[in-house]
Amino acid sequence: MNVIIVDDEPLALDVLETYIARIPELELVARCHNALEANEAIAAHDVDLMFLDIHMPQMSGIEFLKTLVRPPMVIITTAFANYALEGFELDVLDYLMKPISMDRFLKATNKAIEQDKLHKKSEMAAALTPASQQVTSPDEFIFVKADKKLVRVRYGDILYIEGLKDYVIIRLEAGRVITLQTMKSLEDKLPADLFRRVHRSFIVALDRINAVVGNMVEIQEKGETKLIPVGKNYREELLELIHKNKL
């Protein structure tokens, strides 16, 4: 696994570099003193794991993480415990408090290595499976953070998803789930064969679309017709799916 360290403290960089050198599965590809250097490292290397400090000049680690479209696995390293919740809302893998002990570092690293193995197994299985069989079952599900707990949401229950500032509302056959995350982060977690972004503020379940009316799609919600806008940047792709009889 390719690893980068992001920290403005040379001693912290040295400690993590020493720890990383003891783990055969890890290869350090860059030491970064700020977010800009980290951004360059991610662009230059196929980074699997990033150890990210929070308090840095110019841009904090949390601010930097929010700018990444497809971030690598992230383990936060910091002396401040009050950022833990915000870090986990950004799907960080673990949260290490400084000074970092070797046993705590090893526990977090093993978690990253295991997740990397599972990801690669999944990719291999997908590559070996014929495209015609790569359909995600509607019985599968996703966990989202809501009401201070992790809530399981079945794909088959989702009608559409609506973005509202920093929150996302998942509209279901029975009720709704409100979670604090971005539309982009949720879109990346959903299977593309079941869901499609049709607007900056809307993602729809493809099998719930009954009709396309002008620049709107029609969905049935609790017995009533719901019209969802289709943004001009998404319309062409949606119509292409329809013309190919993918809906």
N, C-alpha and C positions, 0 to 999 in steps of 0.2 A: 504494500500500500504506500502510495506517495503521500508524504506529510509535509505541511508547512507550519511554522510557528510564527505567530504575530504578537509581538510584545515590545513596548518601548523601553523596557528595562533589560540591559545586557545580561545581568545576573540571572534573570528569569529565563532568558533565551538559553543561557549556558546550562542551567539545570535541566530544562526540557530536552535539550540536545543530548545530554548525557544519558537521560532516561531512554530516549528513543533509540540510541545506539545499542542498548541492551536488549531490544526486542527485534528478533530476526525478521518478523513480518513487516516491519516499518522501515521506510527509507526517507530520510530527510532530504527534501529537494530545495528548500528555501528557508532562510531566516529573515523575517520581515520586521521592521521597526515601526511601521505604521500601516494604515489601511491602504494607502496608495501603492506601497510596495507589495502588499498582499494581493491587491487587485492585479498587478502585473504578473505576480507569481502564478495566480490561478489561470491567467490567460496563456502563460508560457508552458505550464505543466498540466498533466492530467492528474489533478489533485484529488485524492480520496478522503483525506482527513485534515482538518485544520484545528490547531490549538490557538484559541483567540482570546486575547486580553480585552477587557472592557474599557478601562481608563487609559486612553491614548490621546496625544495631541491631534488637533485638526478634526478628527472624526473618531467617535467611540466605536468599540467593537460591535455594539448593538446596532448603531446607525449603519455601519459598514455591512453587517449581515443582512439588513433590510434592503440593501441595494442589489444584492445578488439574486439573479433570476433562478439559477440552478446551483445553489451552494453545495459544497461537499459536506460530508459529515462534520459536525462542529462539536468540539469540547471546549467550553469556556473556562478560562483560567483567570481568577481575580481574587482580590483581597476583600471584596465587598459582597456580602451575602444578600443584600437587598435587591439584586438584579436577577435572582434565581428564577422568579416567576416569569418575568419578561423573556428570559432566555429560553425557558421551556415552551413558552407560547410560540417561539420561533423554531420549535422542533430541534433544539440542540440535543446532542446525544447524552452529554453529561456536564457537570458543573463542578470544577475543582477549585477548592479554596487554597490560597497561598498562605504559608509555604506548603508546597505540594510534596507529599511523601511518596516514596516509590510504590508502596503497596496500594495507595489510592490511585496513583497514576496507572498501575498495572490493571486494576479493576476496570477503570474507564476504557483503557486501551483494548482489553479483552472483549468488551462490549462492542467496540468499533470493529474489531477483527471478525467477530461472529456475524455482525450485521453485513459486513462486506462479503463474507462467504455466502450468506443467504441471498444477497442481491445477485451475485455472480451465478449461483445455481439457478435462480429464477430466469436470468438472461439466457443461460444455456438451454434451459428447458423450452423457453419461447423460441429460440433459434432452431431447435430440433422439431418443433411442432408445426405442422402445415398451417399456413395462414387461414385456411378455411375452418380450422378447429380452434383458432385463437379467439374465442368469444368468451367474455367474462360472464359468469353466471350471475343472474339478478339476485341470487340468494347470498352473494358475497356482500361484504360490508366494509365500512370505514369507521374508525373511532375519531371523534372530535371532542375538544374540550368545551364544556358548557356547564354552567351552574356549579363551578368548582369541582367537576368530576368529568371522567371520560365517558362519553355517550356513544353507544353503538348505533349506527345508522345503516340500514340495509339499502343497497343500491336500488332494489326494486320498489322501495317505498318513496323514493325521491321524485317529486314532480319537476321542480326547478329550484334554482339557487339564486338568491338576490343579494347583491353587495350593497351595504349601507355604511359609508365612511369606513371606519376600522372594523366593522362587524360584517358577518356573513349570515344571512338567514336561509336555512335549508327548509324549503317547503315540502311537507310530506302529505301522504294521503290522510293521515290523522295527526294534525297539529304541525308544529314547526320546532326547529332547533336553532338557537342563536349562538354563534361561536365567534370569539375574538381572533380573527386572522384575515389575511388578504384573499381576494378572489383568486389571484394567481397561485398562491400556495395550495389552495384547495383544488383548483383546476389541475395542477400537476399530480395530485394524488388520485384523481378519479380516472377510471378507464376511458380512453378516448373512443372506444367502440360503443359506449353507452351514453356518454355525455358530451355536449359540445357548447363552447362559448359562442353566444350569438350577439352579445352586446357587452360593453365595458362593465355593466352592472348585472348581467344575467348569464347563467349557465342553464341549459335545459337538458332534461332526460330525452334522448332521441325518440324512444318508443312512446313518449307521451304527446308528441306533436301530432295533432289531428289535421291541421291545415296551415297553409301559409297565406296570409291575407295582406297583400302589399308589402310593407316593411314590418310586418308583425307575424308571429307564429301563434297558433291557437292551441291552448291546452285546457283540458277539463280539470277544474279544481273545485271539489265539494259540490259537484253537480252543476256548476256554473262555468261559462266560457271565460277563460283568462287570456287576454292578449298581451304578449310579451314583445317588446320592440327588438328589431334586428338591426344592429349597427351597420353602417355602410362598409366598414372594414371586414365584416364577418358574413355579409349577405352572399357574396360570390361563392364562398366555400360551402355554405349551407345549400345553395341551389345546386351546386355540383353534386353534393351527396344525394339530393332528391332525384336529379336527372339520372344518376347511376343506380337508382332504385335501392339505395342503402338505407332508406328510412321505411 
